[in-house]
Amino acid sequence: MSIDEILQLPQRKLVVAQADVALDKKSRNEIFILMVEESRGSAGGRAAGSGHRKISKVYGFSCDDSCEKVFETEDPGKVDQFDIPYSAVAMDITLSDGRPYVVQGIVDPDFVASYKAVAGRV
C-alpha cells in the first residue's frame, strides 16, 4: 500500500513527520503513520479523560524522489514503544497528485528521531 493510500484510509491515524508533508514536492522527509484504535468513549475530545488512544499499527516512510515504506509493524511489543504525540492537531498535507488533504498530526523532528530508534533506522 502506498503512503497516499494509507493516509486516505478512513481509520483514525496520527501522522508524525520530520518536515511539512508535501508529497508532490519530492523533498526529503521521514514520515511515521500511527494507526489509532479508538477505545469506547474516546471519540471526539475524550471528555474528562475518558477513553484512550491505542496504536494498533505503525508505518514508517522515507521520502526523497518518492516515498518508500521502510517500516511496518503490528507487533504490540514494538507498537507500545512508540510514544503518542498528544499535541497532534489538524495538519494540512499535500498528496502525491497535488491534492490538499487534512490529517491529524504533528511536525516534530525529535519524535521522528525517537521513532527511527525504535524502528532500528538510526
Order of alpha helices (4+ residues) and beta strands (2+ residues): alpha-beta-beta-beta-beta-alpha-beta-beta-alpha
